[in-house]
Amino acid sequence: MSRKAPDNGKIGAEDRPYNRGVEFHVLGPLRVTHEGAAVALGGPQQQTILCVLLVHAGSVVSAERLIDEVWGENTPESARRTLQSSVARLRGALNVDTELLRSRAPGYVLDVDPKTVDSLSFAATVEGAAATRSKDPARAAEMLRQALATWQGRPFDGLADTAPSLYAEVVRLEELRLTAIELRIECDLEVGRHRELVAELEYLTSEFPLRERFWQELMTALYRCRRQADALRAYQRARHILAAELGIDPGRELQELEEAILRQDPLLAGADAVPATTLSDPPRPGRTLRGYELRELVGTRCGESVYRAYQPTIGREVAVTAIDAAVASEREFIRRFDDEVRRIARLEHPHIVPVYDFWRDPTGAFIVSRWVGGVSLRSAVGHG
């Protein structure tokens, strides 16, 4: 005998016939898969209905709420019939093994296992990493790297502006992503990875200059690299930006950090630095290089590693070609690298992969180009 539904509209755990074969991906363009195969979801209107139900997964969403979300002030007389037809088609697509999408007065409920929705799984991992941090910051950092690697673009990409609740959810998820990055960096600082973090934090403070936590992390990383003057200059940059943009002074924590750096507070020392990563030991997928999130190592050859990566500020996949420090430190390589990559970047030809970015630092040389399945650019700079 079925049990009575809770009065708050939530479905009780004992009533949930989860279908673990169906997975929902919203951290990027909407995708639904069943046992790895793509599920056809219909047009944008039908996809918007599904997205609203996903945002409120496990709760009853009234038909009136769905109509208002999808059509707003321009609701046609046929809206209810269209909604019923769309839900029927979604049922046919989703209710493969069990009934995930059901009618429940006064509307519908999408009852899913949180582990099968990437946004819910991401939030749970961030929460778990925060709890793990005090005991094992290295493990917490790795959990966050793996969770951040699931992002494929702006949440609900292409649909985020079609319904008020979707836009609000996008704002919430993007804030959670930045919080996860901040937490991952703090964990990495705790285990002595400050040398690897400086370039990433320089990028993050330029992209999100009003987030004081990134400035705190940059100042800490610079100080632990024995760059006290640079850490203090970073504080002055933050102070000027906050004054110009918001008309405010840095927050108390940032001010106290500056004071601690000035007096060389022993508590700022942190863990011993881990050896700087070189490309003899290629960085693992999940690491971020200057804002590019390495997703997959697709090949290595003769001191070169090629990664499929993601550029979150633009929302696109890119290829990152990383050249070993031993090669990148050769005098001839240094002499030719900048000029030749710049020359390639200026070329426009359908058979030439566009170059987006490049740099060289003590860990190696890096070239960022369009993602075309791991094409190497090393030969283009004279080392292949």
C-alpha positions in Angstrom: 0.0 0.0 0.0 1.4 3.4 -0.9 2.2 5.9 1.8 0.7 9.3 2.0 2.8 12.0 0.5 4.3 14.5 2.9 2.3 17.7 3.3 5.2 19.9 2.2 5.1 18.5 -1.4 8.4 16.6 -1.0 8.3 12.9 -2.0 9.3 10.6 0.8 12.5 8.5 0.4 10.5 5.3 0.6 8.4 6.4 -2.4 11.4 6.9 -4.7 11.8 4.3 -7.5 15.2 5.8 -8.7 16.3 5.0 -12.2 20.1 5.1 -12.0 20.3 4.5 -15.8 19.1 8.0 -16.6 21.5 10.9 -15.9 20.9 14.6 -16.1 23.7 17.1 -17.1 22.9 20.8 -16.6 26.4 22.2 -15.8 26.7 23.3 -19.4 24.1 22.6 -22.2 21.2 20.4 -21.1 21.9 16.7 -21.8 20.1 13.6 -20.6 21.5 10.2 -21.1 20.2 6.7 -20.6 23.0 4.1 -20.0 25.3 6.5 -21.8 23.1 7.1 -24.9 21.6 10.6 -25.5 17.9 11.0 -24.8 15.9 13.2 -27.3 14.3 16.0 -25.3 12.4 17.9 -27.9 12.4 21.7 -28.6 13.5 24.6 -26.3 10.0 24.9 -24.7 9.9 21.3 -23.7 13.5 21.4 -22.4 12.6 24.5 -20.3 9.8 22.5 -18.6 12.3 19.7 -17.8 14.9 22.2 -16.5 12.3 23.8 -14.2 11.3 20.4 -12.9 15.0 19.5 -12.3 15.6 22.7 -10.3 12.7 21.6 -8.1 13.6 17.9 -8.3 11.7 15.8 -5.7 9.1 18.5 -5.1 5.7 19.0 -6.8 5.7 21.9 -9.3 2.1 23.1 -10.0 0.9 23.4 -13.6 0.3 27.1 -13.0 3.9 27.6 -11.9 5.2 25.8 -15.0 3.0 27.8 -17.3 4.1 31.0 -15.7 7.8 30.0 -15.9 7.6 29.0 -19.6 5.2 31.6 -21.0 5.1 34.5 -18.5 2.9 37.4 -19.4 2.4 36.0 -22.9 0.5 32.9 -21.9 -1.7 31.6 -24.8 -5.1 30.0 -24.2 -3.6 26.7 -25.3 -0.8 26.8 -22.7 -2.3 24.1 -20.4 -2.9 21.7 -23.4 0.7 22.4 -24.7 2.1 21.7 -21.2 0.2 18.4 -20.9 1.5 17.3 -24.3 5.1 18.3 -23.5 5.0 16.5 -20.2 3.6 13.4 -21.9 6.5 13.4 -24.4 9.0 13.9 -21.6 7.5 10.9 -19.8 8.0 8.8 -22.8 11.6 9.9 -23.0 12.5 9.6 -19.3 10.3 6.9 -17.8 12.4 4.1 -19.4 12.7 1.6 -16.6 10.9 3.4 -13.7 8.5 6.3 -13.5 10.7 9.3 -12.8 8.2 12.0 -14.1 4.8 11.6 -12.5 1.6 13.6 -12.1 1.0 14.7 -8.6 -1.7 17.3 -7.8 -1.6 20.1 -8.5 1.1 19.5 -11.1 4.1 17.2 -11.7 7.1 15.9 -9.8 10.4 14.7 -11.2 11.8 12.2 -8.7 15.5 11.6 -9.3 18.5 10.2 -7.4 20.6 13.3 -6.6 23.7 11.3 -7.7 22.3 11.3 -11.3 22.0 15.1 -11.6 25.5 16.7 -12.0 24.5 20.0 -10.3 23.2 18.1 -7.2 26.2 15.8 -7.2 28.5 18.8 -7.5 26.9 20.6 -4.5 27.2 17.4 -2.4 30.9 17.0 -3.3 31.6 20.6 -2.3 29.9 20.1 1.0 31.8 16.8 1.5 35.1 18.4 0.7 34.5 21.2 3.2 33.9 18.6 5.9 37.0 16.6 4.8 39.3 19.7 4.8 40.2 19.7 8.5 41.4 16.1 8.4 42.8 15.7 4.9 43.2 18.9 2.9 44.9 17.1 0.1 42.0 14.7 -0.3 39.5 17.6 -0.1 41.4 19.5 -2.9 41.3 16.4 -5.1 37.6 16.0 -4.5 37.0 19.6 -5.6 39.2 19.2 -8.6 37.2 16.3 -9.8 33.9 18.1 -9.1 35.0 21.2 -10.9 36.0 19.1 -13.9 32.3 18.1 -14.5 31.5 21.7 -15.6 31.1 22.0 -19.3 29.9 25.6 -19.6 27.3 27.9 -18.2 24.6 26.0 -16.4 21.5 25.4 -18.5 23.4 27.0 -21.4 21.0 28.3 -24.0 18.0 28.0 -21.7 19.0 30.0 -18.6 17.1 33.1 -19.7 13.9 31.2 -20.7 12.5 31.0 -17.1 12.9 33.1 -13.9 13.8 30.1 -11.7 16.5 28.9 -14.2 18.2 32.3 -14.1 18.2 32.3 -10.3 19.6 28.7 -10.3 22.4 29.7 -12.7 23.4 32.6 -10.4 23.4 30.2 -7.4 25.5 27.5 -9.2 28.0 29.9 -10.5 28.5 31.4 -7.1 28.9 27.8 -5.7 31.5 27.1 -8.4 33.6 30.1 -7.3 33.3 29.1 -3.7 34.5 25.6 -4.7 37.5 27.2 -6.4 38.3 29.3 -3.4 38.1 26.3 -1.1 40.2 24.1 -3.4 42.9 26.8 -3.4 42.8 27.1 0.4 43.3 23.3 0.6 46.2 23.5 -1.9 47.8 26.3 0.2 47.5 24.1 3.3 49.5 21.3 1.7 52.3 23.7 0.4 51.3 24.1 -3.3 51.7 27.9 -3.2 54.2 28.0 -6.0 51.8 26.3 -8.4 48.9 28.7 -7.4 50.4 32.1 -8.1 49.7 32.2 -11.8 46.2 30.9 -11.4 45.5 33.4 -8.6 46.8 36.3 -10.8 44.3 35.2 -13.4 41.4 34.8 -10.9 42.0 38.2 -9.3 42.0 39.8 -12.8 38.7 38.0 -13.8 37.0 38.5 -10.4 38.7 41.6 -8.9 35.9 42.2 -6.3 36.3 38.8 -4.6 38.5 39.5 -1.7 39.1 35.9 -0.9 41.1 35.4 -4.1 43.2 38.4 -3.2 43.8 36.9 0.3 44.9 33.7 -1.3 47.2 35.4 -3.8 48.9 37.5 -1.1 49.4 34.3 1.0 50.8 32.4 -2.0 53.2 35.2 -2.9 54.4 35.6 0.7 55.1 31.9 1.0 57.1 32.1 -2.2 59.3 34.7 -0.3 57.8 37.5 -2.4 56.8 39.8 0.4 57.0 42.9 -1.7 54.8 41.4 -4.4 52.3 40.3 -1.7 52.0 43.9 -0.4 51.7 45.2 -4.0 48.8 42.8 -4.5 47.1 44.3 -1.4 47.5 47.8 -2.9 46.0 46.7 -6.2 43.0 45.2 -4.4 42.6 48.4 -2.3 42.6 50.6 -5.4 40.1 48.4 -7.3 37.7 48.2 -4.3 37.9 52.0 -3.8 37.4 52.7 -7.6 34.6 50.2 -8.2 32.7 50.2 -4.9 34.0 53.2 -2.9 35.0 50.9 0.0 38.1 49.8 1.8 39.3 46.2 1.9 37.5 44.0 4.4 38.9 43.3 7.9 40.4 40.0 6.9 42.3 41.5 4.0 43.6 44.4 6.1 44.7 42.0 8.9 46.6 39.9 6.3 48.5 42.9 5.1 49.5 43.7 8.7 50.6 40.1 9.2 52.7 40.2 6.1 54.3 43.5 7.2 55.4 42.1 10.5 56.3 38.7 8.9 54.0 36.8 11.2 55.3 33.2 11.7 51.7 31.9 11.4 51.8 32.8 7.7 54.6 30.3 6.9 52.3 27.4 6.2 53.4 23.9 5.1 56.7 23.3 3.4 56.4 23.9 -0.4 55.9 20.8 -2.5 58.3 20.6 -5.4 57.2 22.7 -8.4 55.5 20.5 -11.0 57.6 20.0 -14.2 56.4 18.3 -17.3 58.7 15.4 -16.7 55.8 14.7 -14.3 52.9 16.1 -16.3 50.1 17.8 -14.3 47.1 15.6 -13.6 43.8 16.4 -15.2 41.8 18.6 -12.7 44.6 21.1 -12.3 44.1 24.7 -13.5 46.8 26.5 -15.5 46.2 30.3 -15.8 42.5 29.7 -15.7 42.4 26.8 -18.1 41.0 23.7 -16.4 42.8 20.5 -17.6 40.2 17.9 -18.3 42.0 15.0 -20.0 45.5 14.1 -20.9 45.1 13.0 -24.5 48.8 12.2 -25.4 52.5 12.6 -24.5 55.4 12.5 -26.9 59.1 13.6 -26.7 58.7 16.0 -23.8 55.3 17.3 -24.9 51.9 16.7 -23.3 48.6 17.6 -24.9 45.4 18.2 -22.8 41.8 18.7 -23.6 41.0 21.7 -21.3 38.1 24.0 -20.6 38.2 27.9 -20.5 35.4 28.8 -18.1 35.3 32.5 -18.7 34.4 31.9 -22.4 32.7 28.5 -22.0 34.7 26.6 -24.6 37.0 23.6 -24.8 40.6 24.2 -25.8 43.8 22.3 -26.4 46.7 23.0 -24.1 50.0 21.8 -25.4 52.6 21.7 -22.6 56.3 21.5 -23.4 58.7 20.0 -20.8 60.8 22.5 -18.7 64.0 20.8 -19.9 63.1 21.7 -23.5 61.5 25.1 -22.7 64.7 26.2 -20.9 67.0 25.7 -23.8 68.5 28.9 -25.1 67.5 28.3 -28.7 63.9 27.5 -27.7 63.7 30.7 -25.5 65.0 32.7 -28.4 62.5 31.4 -30.9 59.4 30.6 -28.8 57.6 34.0 -28.5 58.3 35.2 -32.0 57.3 32.0 -33.8 54.1 31.4 -31.8 53.1 35.0 -32.4 53.7 34.5 -36.1 51.5 31.4 -36.1 48.8 33.2 -34.1 48.5 35.8 -36.8 48.0 33.3 -39.6 44.4 32.7 -40.8 44.0 29.5 -42.8 41.4 26.7 -42.6 44.2 24.1 -42.2 46.0 26.0 -39.4 44.8 25.6 -35.8 44.1 29.0 -34.2 46.3 29.9 -31.3 44.5 31.7 -28.4 47.2 32.1 -25.7 50.8 31.1 -24.9 53.3 31.6 -22.1 56.5 30.2 -20.7 57.4 29.8 -17.0 59.8 27.7 -14.9 57.6 24.6 -15.2 57.6 24.6 -19.1 56.1 26.3 -22.1 52.4 26.3 -22.9 50.3 26.9 -26.0 46.5 27.2 -26.0 44.7 26.5 -29.2 41.3 25.4 -30.6 40.3 21.9 -29.5 40.5 19.7 -32.5 41.2 16.4 -30.9 44.7 16.9 -29.4 46.6 18.3 -32.4 50.1 19.2 -31.4 51.7 22.5 -32.1 55.2 21.6 -31.1 56.4 21.3 -34.6 55.3 24.8 -35.2 57.9 26.2 -32.8 60.7 24.1 -34.2 61.0 21.2 -31.7 59.6 18.1 -33.4 
